[in-house]
Amino acid sequence: MQQQQPNPDHMTRVVVALIGVAMVGFIAVTYPALIPALTVALAAFMALALLLKL
């Protein structure tokens, strides 16, 4: 039986999402005063992602 290869486009999205989460986490730990701004930015990003169906 052949193994199914993972979809490269899906894997790219997963990797980019993990890098983004790591970066936001690092910024939140390093600069706790920016957490409200990060929350607003995340909400705006999710709204755009849903609007554009990314």
Buried (B, 14 or more C-beta within 10 A) or exposed (E): EEEEEEEEEEEEEEEEEEEEEEEBEEBBEEEEEEEEEBEEEEEEEEEEEEEEEE
